């Protein structure tokens, strides 16, 4: 399958790990590719149709949370695109025209459960990103209440770093930092409660914001298997890693083959590609109630 994104003849302003951003003059076009990244590295193997899952699930959630915060989307409907874009069938169901927001260089992470780097830190110091937590929690434990743990947004292949709320205040100012924390926790609460009713635990998630007309708006993707940890309520078991419906499956494979990040990322075998796609589609269908 040829990579049809190569045929898009528009000014490319940013090629991210997973998304390409094109300049349309008054707006941007964000295209979700089928690339996948893990540990901040792009994996050479594509996951067919993955970009479509990210796009469609983001569109679903942007609609769901619109009363909490404005969004950057102008339209994600291919049929509403201008003629210059309609010549590229590849864009259908994987791209959105968005407002040109000035991005806030902070990743807004909300954690409702103890997993990943949070669990590692907790074992050492009973904290997550410096926030003191009660003793006796286990891997994958539900936290007494969701915590806001920002990280820096680094460019040029550098790794994003967890930062304290105080450091975030220094970088973006007190008012912006407090607004981002409040909105992020509100979004997590609304989406995690809805997901739980559908049999899915939203363990943690990463959100991004920007300024448009001097107002904070929600940008990028939201509540997808690339930006969140999703666990099935029926399989959840405290005290161990969970069988998640997100890209943790790819991270776990790379750990199994002991890829040490000093060499280029390895290709993924066919069964890992298929299983990853199966997980992405499964969580999309459970959360939206629509078949992919």
C-alpha positions, 0 to 999 in steps of 0.5 A: 500500500503506497503512502498516499500522504506523499502525493499531497501538494500543500505547504507542509509546516510541521511533520510530527511523529504521527501527524502532518500539518499543512498551511491553508492560509487562514487555517491549518489542515491536520492529517492523522497518518498511519505512523505509530510512535513509542517512547518518543520514537517513530516506528518504521512499520505503519498500522493501516487505518490507524489515523482514521481511528484517531481522527474519528474518535477525536471528532466524537469527543470534541463534540461530546465536550464542547460545553467545557472548552472551545475547540480548534476544529473548523470541520473534519468532514471531507465533504465540507472541504474546499475543492483544493483538498477534495482531490486527495481522497487520502484525506477522507476520515483522517484530517481536519481543518483547524484554527491557527492557534498559538500552542501552549508548550505544555502537555496537560496530563491527567492520571486517574490510575497508577501506571507507567512512569507514575507507578515507577515514581510512586515505588521510589518516593510515594509521589507522582510528578512530585504530588504526594499520594497515600501509601499502600497503592499498587500498580494500576490502583485507582487514585483517590482523585485524579491528579494533574501532572504536566510535562514539557513539550519538547521539539526536535526529537527531545523527550518530554519531561515531567514538570511540577505545577510550580515550574509550569506557572513559571513557563506559562503564568499563573492564570494560564496554568490554573485554567489548564489544570481546571479544564483538563481535570474537568475534561477527564472527569466527564470523559472517564465517567462516560467511558466507564459506563461503556465498559472502558476505564480511562486510566490517564490521558494527555491533552494540548491547548492553544490560544486563539483570539486570546482564549484557551482552546483545545487542540490536537487529538483528544482521548484516543488510544495514542494519547490515553490508556484505555482498560476494559472494566471487565478485565481490570485487576489491581496490582499488575499491568493491564491488557490495554486497548491502546499503544501500550501493546506496541511499547510492551512488544518493544520491551520484549525484544529488548530494543534499547533505543540506541539503534533505529526502532525495529519493524513490527511483525505482522501479528503485532500490527494486526493486534494493535489495529484490533485494539484501536478499532475495539476501543473506538467501537466500544466508546462511540457505539458505531462500527468502524 
